[in-house]
Amino acid sequence: MENLVPVLGILIPILGISCGLVAIIGGVFMKPWFALREKQLATEASMVAEKAAQYAAQTERLEQRVRVLERIITDRGLALSDEIDALRIGGEAPARIEH
């Protein structure tokens, strides 16, 4: 036990200094890494937001096209069907089947 006291007397200050050095060095290297990582995440977030905006715009265009098609079908669907059938048969009025 008596041999252990001088070793601990030297080891404790060395450990204290080592912990301080590790904290300083870690701060020097980790702070820039965290800043870089934060910039990377911000860039990725802006890219994701831009893609989401593009998808939203594309979805809006597709919805508008569907609305136009629905309007064409509902407004002129019956008359258009009669015209197509008249062209197929060769001028005869087609027999209408009710659904």
SVG drawing of the C-alpha trace seen along z (x, -y; Angstrom):
<svg xmlns="http://www.w3.org/2000/svg" viewBox="-82 -26 89 28">
<polyline fill="none" stroke="black" stroke-width="0.4" points="0.0,0.0 2.8,-2.3 4.3,-1.8 0.9,-2.9 0.8,-6.4 3.6,-7.9 2.2,-6.5 -1.2,-7.9 0.4,-11.3 1.8,-11.5 -1.0,-9.8 -3.8,-12.1 -2.3,-15.3 -1.4,-13.6 -5.0,-12.4 -6.4,-15.9 -4.1,-17.5 -5.0,-14.7 -8.7,-15.2 -8.3,-18.9 -6.2,-18.3 -8.7,-15.8 -11.5,-18.3 -9.6,-21.1 -8.5,-19.0 -11.9,-17.5 -13.4,-20.9 -11.0,-22.1 -11.8,-19.1 -15.4,-18.5 -16.7,-22.1 -15.8,-22.5 -17.1,-19.0 -20.5,-19.9 -20.6,-23.1 -19.9,-21.2 -22.5,-18.6 -25.0,-21.4 -24.4,-22.9 -24.8,-19.6 -28.1,-19.0 -29.3,-22.5 -28.4,-21.8 -30.2,-18.5 -33.2,-20.1 -33.4,-22.8 -33.0,-20.1 -35.9,-18.1 -38.0,-21.2 -37.3,-22.0 -38.3,-18.5 -41.4,-18.6 -42.4,-21.9 -41.7,-20.4 -43.9,-17.4 -46.6,-19.6 -46.6,-21.7 -46.6,-18.5 -49.5,-17.1 -51.4,-20.4 -50.9,-20.2 -52.1,-16.6 -55.2,-17.5 -56.0,-20.3 -55.8,-18.0 -58.0,-15.5 -60.6,-18.2 -60.5,-19.2 -61.0,-15.6 -63.8,-15.1 -65.5,-18.3 -65.1,-17.1 -66.6,-13.7 -69.5,-15.0 -70.4,-18.0 -70.1,-16.4 -69.9,-12.7 -73.4,-11.8 -73.1,-13.9 -69.5,-12.8 -70.6,-9.1 -73.4,-9.7 -71.0,-11.3 -68.5,-8.4 -71.2,-5.8 -72.5,-7.6 -69.1,-7.6 -68.7,-3.9 -72.0,-2.8 -71.9,-5.0 -74.5,-7.5 -77.1,-5.4 -78.4,-6.4 -77.1,-3.8 -79.3,-1.9 -78.8,-3.4 -78.1,-1.1 -79.0,-2.5 -76.8,-1.7"/>
</svg>
